[in-house]
Amino acid sequence: MSKPPCGEPEVSVIVPTLNERDNIRPLYVGLKKSLEGAGLECFEIVFVDDSSTDGTIEEVERLSRSDPRVRLIVRRGEKGLSRAVLEGLRRARGRVAVVMDADLQHPPETVPLLVEKVAGGEADLAVASRYAPGGRVEGWSLVRRIISRGAVLLAWLLIPESRRTRDPVSGFFAVNLERVRPAIVSGRGFKILLEILYTNPYARVVDVPFTFRGRSRGSSKLGPSTILDYLLQVLQLSSIPRFIAVGALGSLVNLAVYTLAFSATGVHPLSSILGFEAGLIHNAILHDRITFRNRSMWRSHSFLRRLAKYHATSAAGIAVGVAASTILYSLAGLHPLLSQALGIGAGFIVNFTLASRYIWR
């Protein structure tokens, strides 16, 4: 007997699938029991399938005929977990969306807890965390545990936005679709949560501990290609490589202006200051447009204000750089260009610290 319609759903559960036929019905039963038990009658379960060949599509279709709250999206000719999740988020009808795997490793009984955190206004993004106090994993080998912990540490090290949660590589989370923007997420890489954290740097995040279960049906999708995809994703999202690249270009601008000024005046301190100033303006423009674009696009104040703040905080970097350059040239007797280059390196360290912490934080 079909479930009577209840209007627009309050919650959308997004489940990406690829050859998960045996898990579909147990997952549906678990979600239905958990959500209805929490008083959430108006929900939808959106299965986003990447053209499964094992009968997954047919199994979801059978469920949707008996319960209209079950929806199916089949992506033809496309593959990729993150893009499947993104497709589901963009087509979700609920204000709160929950993303989870189909393999039953994410317990359905945790879903109402995630929804409560977001729907109640405590957070814009609730992450089901294996590493928050009270969370744990079942059935993992030592190697799998090391890989998972290493992935978390790498994200924390290179992507500051990920440090708001203890488990930035979780595939189980809930979002407020009115406050978190999936439209600006590209869906690159394997870990969609990592990119959501990166593109929504000011979203409020809370962790909800849960037990990650061992897989009972189907096969794991984790392999060398997945690990490589993750490493590439982290490098693409990290601001550090972009900061270094912009800084390298800025160094060339600095040295070019310094050379012109020194050739014209023969005064090292003045030429050094002019070189640093030219490099600073160049770097501020590119950092705003490229390095920290994910943060600057959310800011209401103008670029000129950020430029002024960058200029003010960079005074320390300029002071350190000019001082180091002058000392190396005047006292150590190094070549003018080498002195300026070493001064740039000293100023770079100071500028990155201040820019990431105070300008585009």
N, C-alpha and C positions, 0 to 999 in steps of 0.2 A: 504493500500500500504506500503511495507517495506521501511524502511529508507536505503538509499544507504550506503555502508560501507565507513568509513573515515580513515582506517588504525588503528594503535595502539591508544588507548584512552589516552588523556592527564590526565583525572581525573577518578578515580574509586569511586563510591558512594557505601559504604557497608551498607546494611540494614538487620540486623538480624530479623527474623520473627518467631512467634509462634502463630498460630490462629489469623491472622490479615487480613483476606480476604477482609473485607469491606474497609480497609484503603489502599490497594495496588494500585488500579487505581487512586484515588485522589492524592496519594503521587507521583506516576509516572508522572501524568499530571503536578503537581506543580514543580517537579524537571526538567522536560523537558522544561517547560516555563522559569524557572529561569536560567538554564544553557545556553540554546540557546539564551535567552535575553541578557546574558553577553558575548556572542560571543564564547561560549564553545560548539562547535558542536561535537567534538570527546570526548565522555565520555561513561562510562558504568555504569549501575546500577546493582549491584550484590546483589541479595536477597539470604541470607543464612538462610535456613529454618530448624528448628528442628522437622521435621516430623509432620507438622500441620495436623489436622483432619477436619478442617472446610472449605476446599476448597481453602486455600491460595496457595497451590502448583499449582493447576489447573489455578488459576487466573494469576499467574506469567507466567506460560507456554503460556497462551493466549497472554499476552503482548509481550513475547519474539518472538512469531511467526510474529507479526506485526512490531516489532522494534528489530533488532539484537543487539542493544546496551543493551538490558535487558538480564541478565544472571541469572541462578538459580543454587544454590548449595543446595542439600538436604542432611542433616546429618541423617543417619539412626542409631537409637539406641544411640544417643548422645543428651545430653541436656546441657544447660548452655549458658547464654548470652555472657560472656567473650570469651569462646572458639569458639562460632559462629563468633564473630567479628574477632578473631584471624585467623580463617580459611579464612574469606574473605580477610583480609589483606595479607595473604600469597599467595593468588591466584589472587590478584588484578594485573592488567596490566598497570595501570596508574602510573605516577611518584608521583602524589598527590592522596591520598586516604582520603575520607570523611566518617566518621562513624556517623550514625544517627539512631534514632528509627523509627519504621514503624507506630507509632500510631498518627502521625500528630501533636504531641506536639512540635516537632522540625520543625520550618518553613523552607520550601525549599528555600525561598528567601534569607535566611542567608548563604546558601551553597556557592554562588559565592564570598561572602565577606571572608569566611574562605579560599577558594582556592586562592584568591588574595594575602592574607598574606603569604601563603606558597610558591606558585608558583613565587611570586615576590621577594623571598629571604629574606623577613623581619623576618621570623620565620621558625623553623623546625616543630613546633607544634602550631596550632592555636586552642584555646579552645573557643567554644561558651559558654559564661558565663552568668548565671542568676544574678550574684552578682557583676559584673563589673559595673562601672557607666553607666547608661542607660539601664541596664538589669533588668528584673522583671519576676514574675510568675503570672499566672492567675488561679483563681479558686481553690486555695489551702486552706485547713482549717488551723487553728492555729497550730494544732498538727503536720500536715504535714510540715509546715514551720519550726517548732522547730526541728523536726527530721532531715530535710535537713541541717539546719544550724549547728546542733550538729555534723552531719557527716563530714562537712567541717572542723569544729574546731578540731575534733578528728584527722583528717588526718594532719592538720597543726601542731598539737602538737606532734604527734608520728612519722611522716614521713617528714623530712625536705625538701625532693625533691618536695613535693606537694605544697610548699609555693610559687612556681613560677607562680601560677594561683590563682585567687579568687574562682574558682569553680573546685577543683580537682576531684569531683565526677560527673562531667558532662558526659553525654553519647553522646555528640554532639561535634565533633572535626575533624580537618584535620591534616594530617601528611605528611611530605616529606619522602617517603619510601626509598630514597637513603641515608638519614641521620639518620632516626629513625629506630631502628632494631626490628621489630616484632618477628624475629626468636628467640630472647632471652627472650621473654615474655611467661610465662607459661599458662596464661589464667585462673589462679585460681581466685576464688572470683567473685563478681558481678560487680565491677567497673574496667573495663579494662584500663581506662585512668589513674587510680591511679598506676597501675603496669607499664604502659608505662612511666610515669613520674619517677618512681623509677628505672627502668632499663635503662633509658636514662637520667642520671642526668645532663648532659652537653648540652642537646638539648635546643635551644632557643625557648622560649614560649611567646606567646602573647594572650591576651584575646580579644574576639569580643563579645560585649554585644548583647543579644537577649531576646525576650519575650517568655517564656516557656508557651505554650498554655494549656488550659484545655483539657482533653480527651473528644472527641465527639463520638467515636465509640469504641467498644471493652471494655475490662476490664483491670484494673491495675494489674501488676505482683508484686507490692510491698506488702509484708506481713512479719510476724515475722521471717520466715526462711530467707528472703532476708536481714533483719536487722542483724540476727545472722551471716550470711555469710560475711557481710561487716565487722563486728567486728573482726571476725577471720582473714579476709584478712588484715586488718590494723595491727593486732598483728603480722602476718607473715611477713609483709613488714617492720615493724618498726625495726630500729637498736637498740633501747633501750633494749628490752628483751635479744637480743643476746649479747649486750655489758655487761649486768649484768651477764649473764651466763658465758661468757668468763672471766669476772672479778672474778667471784666466783671460777672458776677453777684456775685462776692465783693466787688467795689468798691462795689456798691450796698449790700451788707450793712455794709461798713466805714463808708460815709458815713452810713447810717441810725443805726448805733450811736454813731458820733462825734457826730452832731447831738443825739441824746438825751442823751449824757453831757455835752456842752458846755453844753446848755441847763440841765442840772441842777447842774453844778459851776462852769462858767465857767473851768475850768482846761484850757488847750489841750493840754499834753503828756500829761496823764492821759487825756483824751478821745481823743487820737490813738492812744495805746497800746491802749485798749479797742476802738477801731474796728478796728485792725489785727489784734488777737487774734480778734475775732469773724469777720472775713473769712478769717483763716488757718484756723480750724476748718472753716468752710464749704467752703473750697477743698480742704482735705485730704480731706474726705469725697467730694466730687465727682471729684477727680482719681483717687482710688482706685477709684471705681465706674465712671467714664466715661473720663477722659483716658488713664490708663495701665492700663486694665483688662487688656489683653493681657499685661502684665508682672506685675501684682499677683496674677492668678489662678494663676500658677505658683509664687508664694512660699509657703513653709511657715509663716513667722511671721505673727503676727496683725496685724490692722489697727491695733490700739492701738500696737504696736511701730512700725509705719510712721508713725503719727501722731506718736509721740514723736520719731522721726528727722526728720520733716518740720518739727516745731516747732523742733527744735534747729537744723537748717540754715536755717530761715526767720528765725532770730534776726538773721542778717545783713541779710536783706531788710527786716525790721521796723526794725532800727537805721537803715538807709539811708533808709527811708521816713519814719520819725518825725523823723529829723534834717533831712531835706529839707523836710518839712512845717513843722517848727518854725522853721527858718531863714527860709523864705519868709514865714511869718506874722509872726514877731517882728522880723526885720531888714529884710525887703523890704516889709513892710506889705501883703501881699496879703490878700484876703478869706479867712476861715478855711476855707470849703469848697473854694475854689480851691487853697489851700495843701495841704490834705489830698489832693485829687485828684492834684496833681502829685507829691506824696510817694508815692501809690499807684503811679504810673507808674514811679518810680525803683525802688521795692521789687519791682515785677513783673519787671523785667529780671533782678534778682538772684535772685529765687525760681525763675524758669523755668530758669535755668542750673543752679542747685543741685539742683532737683527732678529734672530729666531726667538729670543726671549721677550723683547719689548716692542718691536715694530709690528711684525707679522705673527704674533703669538696666538 
